[in-house]
Amino acid sequence: MMVHIPQVLSAEQVSHCREVFARARWEDGRGTAGHQSARVKKNLQLPEGGPEARALGELVLGGLEKSPLFISAVLPRRVFPPLFNRYEPHMAFGSHVDNAIRPLPGGAERLRTDVSATLFLSEPDSYDGGSSWWRTPTAATR
């Protein structure tokens, strides 16, 4: 099932995200891919535990927590910290299955992820192959 949740972030918050993205250091996105998906993952990603990813992750999670539609559709018990990805021309994330069990940052605990979400932070009608977006296995419901 797909659920569209509009206006998770305000225009000002999206603008702030884009400013952070513009000055951030991006790394190869395969670092957080599982064995199978690493073969088809060709993108850039903010370092998972870096200050930019943590700060923007809190912003995104705050927006989702305020969304009655998200809460009622997902019924999250816990939410996996967001991953921020960027695609430049000729980059793509090919056909793959998301990892069902993800290690939490620090690696001491794992989280079953039953729901995946994507939050686009680029203008949908101005996509140029270089947009940045958030995609993460989102929530454990059990």
N, CA, C and O atoms as a DFTB+ gen file, in Angstrom:
568 C
 N C O
     1  1       0.843      -1.168       0.000
     2  2       0.000       0.000       0.000
     3  2       0.894       1.237       0.000
     4  3       1.895       1.299       0.713
     5  1       0.520       2.194      -0.793
     6  2       1.247       3.463      -0.811
     7  2       0.326       4.550      -0.264
     8  3      -0.849       4.629      -0.620
     9  1       0.882       5.377       0.601
    10  2       0.145       6.490       1.192
    11  2       0.931       7.757       0.914
    12  3       2.126       7.825       1.202
    13  1       0.275       8.753       0.361
    14  2       0.909      10.049       0.099
    15  2       0.627      10.959       1.288
    16  3      -0.531      11.194       1.632
    17  1       1.678      11.470       1.913
    18  2       1.534      12.354       3.069
    19  2       2.086      13.720       2.681
    20  3       3.302      13.909       2.662
    21  1       1.213      14.673       2.372
    22  2       1.693      15.989       1.933
    23  2       2.204      16.834       3.090
    24  3       1.800      16.658       4.240
    25  1       3.099      17.753       2.761
    26  2       3.586      18.792       3.664
    27  2       4.109      18.260       4.997
    28  3       3.746      18.748       6.067
    29  1       4.962      17.258       4.906
    30  2       5.615      16.753       6.119
    31  2       6.500      17.849       6.706
    32  3       6.598      17.996       7.925
    33  1       7.144      18.620       5.821
    34  2       7.979      19.744       6.233
    35  2       7.433      21.028       5.623
    36  3       6.804      21.008       4.565
    37  1       7.677      22.125       6.293
    38  2       7.294      23.441       5.751
    39  2       8.257      23.839       4.641
    40  3       9.320      23.238       4.488
    41  1       7.886      24.843       3.877
    42  2       8.763      25.350       2.815
    43  2      10.091      25.826       3.401
    44  3      11.139      25.637       2.783
    45  1      10.061      26.434       4.571
    46  2      11.284      26.907       5.216
    47  2      12.170      25.736       5.624
    48  3      13.391      25.803       5.484
    49  1      11.573      24.677       6.122
    50  2      12.349      23.501       6.520
    51  2      12.982      22.821       5.306
    52  3      14.127      22.375       5.371
    53  1      12.246      22.742       4.208
    54  2      12.798      22.162       2.986
    55  2      13.955      23.011       2.483
    56  3      14.983      22.480       2.064
    57  1      13.790      24.325       2.523
    58  2      14.861      25.236       2.112
    59  2      16.107      25.031       2.977
    60  3      17.228      25.007       2.469
    61  1      15.902      24.886       4.275
    62  2      17.023      24.624       5.188
    63  2      17.723      23.321       4.815
    64  3      18.953      23.272       4.782
    65  1      16.961      22.265       4.534
    66  2      17.552      20.987       4.133
    67  2      18.414      21.173       2.893
    68  3      19.533      20.663       2.836
    69  1      17.916      21.886       1.917
    70  2      18.664      22.097       0.679
    71  2      19.958      22.865       0.930
    72  3      20.979      22.580       0.304
    73  1      19.922      23.836       1.841
    74  2      21.146      24.584       2.181
    75  2      22.180      23.660       2.816
    76  3      23.366      23.736       2.495
    77  1      21.732      22.793       3.710
    78  2      22.644      21.838       4.340
    79  2      23.199      20.887       3.290
    80  3      24.395      20.597       3.295
    81  1      22.357      20.402       2.398
    82  2      22.808      19.497       1.338
    83  2      23.878      20.152       0.469
    84  3      24.848      19.503       0.079
    85  1      23.701      21.431       0.169
    86  2      24.622      22.127      -0.740
    87  2      26.044      22.201      -0.177
    88  3      27.009      22.204      -0.941
    89  1      26.179      22.259       1.134
    90  2      27.524      22.393       1.706
    91  2      28.033      21.106       2.368
    92  3      29.143      21.074       2.899
    93  1      27.220      20.051       2.332
    94  2      27.590      18.799       3.007
    95  2      28.586      17.982       2.192
    96  3      28.705      18.138       0.977
    97  1      29.288      17.119       2.890
    98  2      30.187      16.147       2.265
    99  2      29.385      14.862       2.051
   100  3      28.847      14.295       3.002
   101  1      29.311      14.412       0.809
   102  2      28.554      13.216       0.461
   103  2      29.523      12.053       0.251
   104  3      30.666      12.261      -0.157
   105  1      29.068      10.827       0.528
   106  2      29.902       9.650       0.337
   107  2      29.146       8.603      -0.482
   108  3      27.948       8.748      -0.727
   109  1      29.836       7.568      -0.896
   110  2      29.243       6.485      -1.669
   111  2      28.098       5.859      -0.871
   112  3      28.285       5.457       0.278
   113  1      26.929       5.780      -1.476
   114  2      25.751       5.260      -0.790
   115  2      25.772       3.770      -0.527
   116  3      24.951       3.275       0.245
   117  1      26.678       3.045      -1.141
   118  2      26.709       1.599      -0.938
   119  2      27.091       1.213       0.487
   120  3      26.933       0.057       0.878
   121  1      27.589       2.166       1.261
   122  2      27.994       1.872       2.633
   123  2      26.867       1.389       3.523
   124  3      27.117       0.706       4.516
   125  1      25.633       1.730       3.190
   126  2      24.498       1.297       4.009
   127  2      23.631       0.270       3.282
   128  3      22.553      -0.086       3.760
   129  1      24.099      -0.206       2.129
   130  2      23.328      -1.188       1.361
   131  2      23.651      -2.601       1.834
   132  3      24.762      -2.890       2.279
   133  1      22.671      -3.454       1.727
   134  2      22.905      -4.861       2.002
   135  2      23.703      -5.487       0.864
   136  3      23.994      -4.827      -0.134
   137  1      24.051      -6.745       1.014
   138  2      24.895      -7.437       0.037
   139  2      24.293      -7.380      -1.371
   140  3      24.992      -7.043      -2.327
   141  1      23.016      -7.704      -1.504
   142  2      22.394      -7.737      -2.825
   143  2      22.177      -6.340      -3.391
   144  3      22.468      -6.094      -4.562
   145  1      21.673      -5.434      -2.579
   146  2      21.370      -4.100      -3.112
   147  2      22.623      -3.273      -3.389
   148  3      22.566      -2.325      -4.172
   149  1      23.734      -3.604      -2.776
   150  2      24.977      -2.864      -3.035
   151  2      25.396      -2.983      -4.497
   152  3      26.079      -2.106      -5.027
   153  1      24.983      -4.075      -5.149
   154  2      25.343      -4.264      -6.557
   155  2      24.594      -3.313      -7.482
   156  3      25.044      -3.067      -8.602
   157  1      23.458      -2.771      -7.038
   158  2      22.657      -1.905      -7.914
   159  2      22.510      -0.490      -7.358
   160  3      21.822       0.338      -7.956
   161  1      23.141      -0.206      -6.233
   162  2      23.027       1.108      -5.609
   163  2      24.146       2.008      -6.104
   164  3      25.320       1.781      -5.814
   165  1      23.769       3.021      -6.847
   166  2      24.730       3.997      -7.366
   167  2      24.196       5.382      -7.026
   168  3      23.502       6.006      -7.828
   169  1      24.523       5.849      -5.837
   170  2      24.113       7.174      -5.398
   171  2      25.089       7.685      -4.345
   172  3      26.054       7.009      -3.989
   173  1      24.823       8.869      -3.865
   174  2      25.617       9.468      -2.791
   175  2      24.740       9.563      -1.559
   176  3      23.513       9.595      -1.655
   177  1      25.382       9.606      -0.395
   178  2      24.624       9.630       0.844
   179  2      25.367      10.468       1.874
   180  3      26.597      10.462       1.924
   181  1      24.606      11.191       2.699
   182  2      25.228      11.861       3.831
   183  2      25.740      10.786       4.773
   184  3      25.059       9.779       4.967
   185  1      26.921      10.961       5.371
   186  2      27.403       9.962       6.330
   187  2      26.344       9.695       7.393
   188  3      25.833      10.623       8.020
   189  1      26.027       8.440       7.586
   190  2      24.910       8.022       8.438
   191  2      24.950       8.626       9.845
   192  3      23.912       9.056      10.348
   193  1      26.094       8.670      10.481
   194  2      26.180       9.202      11.840
   195  2      26.669      10.635      11.905
   196  3      26.920      11.158      12.991
   197  1      26.806      11.278      10.750
   198  2      27.337      12.638      10.708
   199  2      26.369      13.666      11.267
   200  3      25.171      13.404      11.377
   201  1      26.889      14.837      11.622
   202  2      26.035      15.863      12.235
   203  2      24.911      16.331      11.319
   204  3      23.811      16.615      11.795
   205  1      25.166      16.418      10.013
   206  2      24.108      16.857       9.104
   207  2      22.967      15.847       9.073
   208  3      21.800      16.225       9.169
   209  1      23.300      14.564       8.940
   210  2      22.275      13.526       8.886
   211  2      21.490      13.456      10.193
   212  3      20.273      13.268      10.180
   213  1      22.180      13.605      11.313
   214  2      21.473      13.556      12.603
   215  2      20.517      14.737      12.758
   216  3      19.369      14.557      13.165
   217  1      20.985      15.941      12.435
   218  2      20.139      17.136      12.591
   219  2      18.948      17.112      11.639
   220  3      17.817      17.387      12.040
   221  1      19.210      16.780      10.376
   222  2      18.103      16.727       9.418
   223  2      17.173      15.561       9.717
   224  3      15.968      15.651       9.481
   225  1      17.720      14.473      10.231
   226  2      16.892      13.339      10.621
   227  2      15.908      13.710      11.711
   228  3      14.745      13.308      11.670
   229  1      16.372      14.478      12.686
   230  2      15.473      14.932      13.758
   231  2      14.377      15.823      13.192
   232  3      13.229      15.754      13.631
   233  1      14.724      16.657      12.221
   234  2      13.746      17.532      11.580
   235  2      12.668      16.710      10.869
   236  3      11.476      16.972      11.025
   237  1      13.092      15.721      10.092
   238  2      12.151      14.872       9.359
   239  2      11.288      14.060      10.319
   240  3      10.071      13.989      10.148
   241  1      11.901      13.454      11.319
   242  2      11.126      12.661      12.274
   243  2      10.116      13.524      13.024
   244  3       9.008      13.078      13.322
   245  1      10.506      14.757      13.326
   246  2       9.567      15.681      13.976
   247  2       8.356      15.955      13.098
   248  3       7.229      16.013      13.589
   249  1       8.586      16.124      11.794
   250  2       7.477      16.336      10.868
   251  2       6.573      15.121      10.779
   252  3       5.349      15.252      10.744
   253  1       7.170      13.944      10.741
   254  2       6.363      12.725      10.669
   255  2       5.556      12.503      11.946
   256  3       4.404      12.073      11.890
   257  1       6.161      12.797      13.092
   258  2       5.454      12.624      14.371
   259  2       4.226      13.518      14.476
   260  3       3.284      13.197      15.201
   261  1       4.232      14.639      13.756
   262  2       3.101      15.569      13.784
   263  2       2.022      15.212      12.764
   264  3       0.976      15.859      12.715
   265  1       2.269      14.197      11.962
   266  2       1.325      13.828      10.919
   267  2       0.385      12.728      11.389
   268  3       0.807      11.583      11.549
   269  1      -0.881      13.059      11.612
   270  2      -1.843      12.019      12.003
   271  2      -1.951      10.915      10.946
   272  3      -2.153       9.749      11.284
   273  1      -1.817      11.284       9.669
   274  2      -1.898      10.286       8.608
   275  2      -0.736       9.295       8.706
   276  3      -0.947       8.089       8.574
   277  1       0.481       9.782       8.934
   278  2       1.624       8.892       9.089
   279  2       1.419       7.966      10.285
   280  3       1.606       6.754      10.181
   281  1       1.038       8.537      11.402
   282  2       0.865       7.743      12.626
   283  2      -0.212       6.676      12.428
   284  3      -0.014       5.525      12.819
   285  1      -1.341       7.036      11.832
   286  2      -2.415       6.055      11.665
   287  2      -2.100       5.027      10.589
   288  3      -2.536       3.881      10.701
   289  1      -1.359       5.395       9.551
   290  2      -1.034       4.451       8.487
   291  2       0.076       3.488       8.892
   292  3       0.064       2.327       8.482
   293  1       1.029       3.950       9.686
   294  2       2.201       3.154      10.013
   295  2       2.118       2.506      11.394
   296  3       2.608       1.394      11.587
   297  1       1.508       3.187      12.343
   298  2       1.471       2.729      13.733
   299  2       2.871       2.367      14.221
   300  3       3.105       1.246      14.672
   301  1       3.804       3.321      14.130
   302  2       5.195       2.984      14.450
   303  2       5.425       2.746      15.936
   304  3       4.928       3.487      16.785
   305  1       6.173       1.719      16.227
   306  2       6.660       1.513      17.585
   307  2       7.973       2.261      17.754
   308  3       8.183       2.957      18.747
   309  1       8.864       2.106      16.760
   310  2      10.142       2.817      16.704
   311  2      10.370       3.209      15.252
   312  3       9.809       2.605      14.338
   313  1      11.191       4.215      15.053
   314  2      11.494       4.663      13.696
   315  2      13.007       4.655      13.499
   316  3      13.756       5.178      14.324
   317  1      13.442       4.054      12.398
   318  2      14.858       3.986      12.055
   319  2      15.334       5.376      11.652
   320  3      14.605       6.083      10.956
   321  1      16.523       5.792      12.061
   322  2      17.012       7.126      11.680
   323  2      17.074       7.284      10.157
   324  3      17.546       6.385       9.462
   325  1      16.605       8.410       9.641
   326  2      16.596       8.615       8.185
   327  2      17.986       8.565       7.563
   328  3      18.985       8.926       8.185
   329  1      18.017       8.110       6.326
   330  2      19.210       8.141       5.484
   331  2      18.945       9.167       4.389
   332  3      17.852       9.192       3.823
   333  1      19.917      10.006       4.083
   334  2      19.746      11.045       3.064
   335  2      20.584      10.706       1.845
   336  3      21.801      10.552       1.941
   337  1      19.927      10.590       0.698
   338  2      20.570      10.179      -0.541
   339  2      20.480      11.262      -1.596
   340  3      19.552      12.070      -1.605
   341  1      21.454      11.263      -2.477
   342  2      21.516      12.228      -3.573
   343  2      21.824      11.471      -4.858
   344  3      22.651      10.559      -4.881
   345  1      21.144      11.869      -5.920
   346  2      21.371      11.277      -7.236
   347  2      21.839      12.355      -8.189
   348  3      21.188      13.388      -8.349
   349  1      22.958      12.107      -8.810
   350  2      23.470      12.980      -9.850
   351  2      23.204      12.296     -11.182
   352  3      22.818      11.127     -11.208
   353  1      23.404      13.009     -12.295
   354  2      23.152      12.376     -13.593
   355  2      23.855      11.027     -13.700
   356  3      25.000      10.867     -13.276
   357  1      23.152      10.077     -14.268
   358  2      23.634       8.714     -14.513
   359  2      23.704       7.872     -13.244
   360  3      24.283       6.786     -13.263
   361  1      23.132       8.344     -12.154
   362  2      23.062       7.540     -10.930
   363  2      21.657       6.973     -10.798
   364  3      20.689       7.577     -11.261
   365  1      21.550       5.815     -10.166
   366  2      20.252       5.181      -9.954
   367  2      20.402       4.118      -8.871
   368  3      21.509       3.668      -8.573
   369  1      19.302       3.735      -8.302
   370  2      19.257       2.611      -7.379
   371  2      18.386       1.575      -8.073
   372  3      17.159       1.673      -8.064
   373  1      19.028       0.590      -8.670
   374  2      18.324      -0.408      -9.469
   375  2      17.343      -1.235      -8.653
   376  3      17.144      -1.000      -7.461
   377  1      16.746      -2.190      -9.310
   378  2      15.766      -3.065      -8.694
   379  2      16.403      -3.790      -7.507
   380  3      17.466      -4.397      -7.629
   381  1      15.731      -3.712      -6.362
   382  2      16.271      -4.320      -5.150
   383  2      15.165      -4.507      -4.122
   384  3      14.061      -3.983      -4.272
   385  1      15.474      -5.248      -3.097
   386  2      14.580      -5.420      -1.954
   387  2      15.267      -4.770      -0.764
   388  3      16.434      -5.052      -0.488
   389  1      14.550      -3.901      -0.055
   390  2      15.140      -3.257       1.117
   391  2      15.436      -4.293       2.195
   392  3      14.755      -5.313       2.303
   393  1      16.465      -4.011       2.990
   394  2      16.813      -4.892       4.103
   395  2      15.678      -4.885       5.119
   396  3      15.185      -3.823       5.499
   397  1      15.268      -6.063       5.556
   398  2      14.175      -6.162       6.519
   399  2      14.647      -5.950       7.952
   400  3      13.858      -5.570       8.817
   401  1      15.912      -6.190       8.203
   402  2      16.470      -5.995       9.549
   403  2      17.701      -5.115       9.397
   404  3      18.629      -5.445       8.660
   405  1      17.694      -3.995      10.103
   406  2      18.775      -3.010       9.974
   407  2      19.465      -2.812      11.316
   408  3      18.801      -2.731      12.349
   409  1      20.796      -2.733      11.311
   410  2      21.481      -2.395      12.563
   411  2      21.299      -0.899      12.847
   412  3      21.441      -0.066      11.952
   413  1      20.991      -0.579      14.074
   414  2      20.902       0.827      14.470
   415  2      22.309       1.412      14.534
   416  3      23.268       0.673      14.753
   417  1      22.452       2.718      14.350
   418  2      23.785       3.322      14.452
   419  2      24.466       2.893      15.749
   420  3      23.859       2.916      16.820
   421  1      25.705       2.513      15.639
   422  2      26.450       1.992      16.781
   423  2      26.528       0.477      16.742
   424  3      27.425      -0.123      17.335
   425  1      25.574      -0.146      16.035
   426  2      25.614      -1.582      15.805
   427  2      25.232      -2.479      16.959
   428  3      25.254      -3.700      16.802
   429  1      24.880      -1.934      18.116
   430  2      24.588      -2.772      19.278
   431  2      23.197      -3.392      19.209
   432  3      22.930      -4.384      19.886
   433  1      22.317      -2.824      18.405
   434  2      20.934      -3.289      18.354
   435  2      20.455      -3.307      16.911
   436  3      20.901      -2.508      16.088
   437  1      19.542      -4.225      16.612
   438  2      18.954      -4.308      15.276
   439  2      17.471      -3.985      15.358
   440  3      16.832      -4.168      16.394
   441  1      16.936      -3.498      14.235
   442  2      15.534      -3.110      14.191
   443  2      14.893      -3.724      12.966
   444  3      15.403      -3.587      11.854
   445  1      13.777      -4.400      13.166
   446  2      13.015      -4.925      12.041
   447  2      12.275      -3.752      11.408
   448  3      11.628      -2.969      12.103
   449  1      12.374      -3.639      10.101
   450  2      11.765      -2.504       9.400
   451  2      10.686      -3.018       8.467
   452  3      10.973      -3.649       7.449
   453  1       9.458      -2.745       8.820
   454  2       8.307      -3.233       8.071
   455  2       7.779      -2.240       7.050
   456  3       7.004      -2.613       6.170
   457  1       8.181      -1.001       7.153
   458  2       7.647       0.058       6.297
   459  2       8.819       0.853       5.737
   460  3       9.806       1.085       6.436
   461  1       8.714       1.263       4.500
   462  2       9.728       2.108       3.893
   463  2       9.060       3.398       3.446
   464  3       7.911       3.383       3.003
   465  1       9.770       4.512       3.560
   466  2       9.199       5.803       3.188
   467  2      10.214       6.612       2.404
   468  3      11.422       6.469       2.594
   469  1       9.718       7.455       1.532
   470  2      10.562       8.370       0.774
   471  2      10.000       9.772       0.929
   472  3       8.807       9.994       0.728
   473  1      10.848      10.705       1.282
   474  2      10.469      12.110       1.375
   475  2      11.338      12.865       0.381
   476  3      12.549      12.978       0.573
   477  1      10.724      13.384      -0.683
   478  2      11.465      14.112      -1.701
   479  2      11.674      15.547      -1.244
   480  3      10.739      16.217      -0.807
   481  1      12.906      16.007      -1.351
   482  2      13.244      17.363      -0.924
   483  2      13.655      18.232      -2.108
   484  3      14.312      19.258      -1.931
   485  1      13.272      17.824      -3.304
   486  2      13.516      18.611      -4.509
   487  2      12.165      18.961      -5.124
   488  3      11.153      18.329      -4.822
   489  1      12.158      19.954      -5.973
   490  2      10.924      20.327      -6.650
   491  2      10.537      19.210      -7.609
   492  3      11.341      18.854      -8.471
   493  1       9.331      18.639      -7.495
   494  2       8.970      17.513      -8.345
   495  2       8.963      17.850      -9.831
   496  3       9.246      16.979     -10.653
   497  1       8.651      19.078     -10.194
   498  2       8.601      19.429     -11.609
   499  2       9.929      19.970     -12.125
   500  3      10.022      20.384     -13.280
   501  1      10.963      19.971     -11.272
   502  2      12.269      20.466     -11.720
   503  2      13.351      19.396     -11.568
   504  3      14.534      19.720     -11.466
   505  1      12.953      18.135     -11.552
   506  2      13.928      17.057     -11.381
   507  2      14.936      17.083     -12.516
   508  3      14.567      17.084     -13.691
   509  1      16.207      17.104     -12.155
   510  2      17.262      17.161     -13.158
   511  2      18.251      16.012     -12.999
   512  3      19.346      16.054     -13.560
   513  1      17.872      14.987     -12.241
   514  2      18.782      13.874     -12.012
   515  2      19.723      14.127     -10.853
   516  3      20.510      13.245     -10.509
   517  1      19.673      15.302     -10.235
   518  2      20.571      15.624      -9.139
   519  2      19.836      15.939      -7.856
   520  3      20.357      16.651      -6.998
   521  1      18.644      15.423      -7.718
   522  2      17.856      15.762      -6.535
   523  2      18.347      15.000      -5.314
   524  3      18.986      13.954      -5.426
   525  1      18.038      15.537      -4.169
   526  2      18.347      14.884      -2.910
   527  2      17.037      14.428      -2.296
   528  3      16.019      15.111      -2.406
   529  1      17.064      13.293      -1.659
   530  2      15.856      12.824      -1.014
   531  2      16.191      11.915       0.134
   532  3      17.309      11.416       0.263
   533  1      15.196      11.711       0.961
   534  2      15.358      10.854       2.122
   535  2      14.625       9.566       1.853
   536  3      13.471       9.584       1.426
   537  1      15.270       8.460       2.094
   538  2      14.607       7.174       1.957
   539  2      15.180       6.275       3.025
   540  3      16.396       6.142       3.161
   541  1      14.302       5.669       3.771
   542  2      14.780       4.797       4.823
   543  2      13.752       3.741       5.151
   544  3      12.550       3.991       5.056
   545  1      14.208       2.560       5.536
   546  2      13.272       1.643       6.167
   547  2      12.792       2.369       7.404
   548  3      13.607       2.736       8.251
   549  1      11.525       2.583       7.530
   550  2      11.048       3.563       8.479
   551  2      10.717       3.045       9.860
   552  3      11.253       3.551      10.846
   553  1       9.865       2.068       9.964
   554  2       9.322       1.809      11.278
   555  2       9.187       0.331      11.581
   556  3       8.899      -0.477      10.698
   557  1       9.393      -0.001      12.805
   558  2       9.101      -1.335      13.288
   559  2       7.733      -1.278      13.940
   560  3       7.507      -0.474      14.845
   561  1       6.826      -2.118      13.490
   562  2       5.474      -2.090      14.029
   563  2       5.225      -3.221      14.994
   564  3       4.120      -3.362      15.519
   565  1       6.240      -4.033      15.236
   566  2       6.076      -5.161      16.170
   567  2       7.048      -5.011      17.314
   568  3       7.078      -5.851      18.213
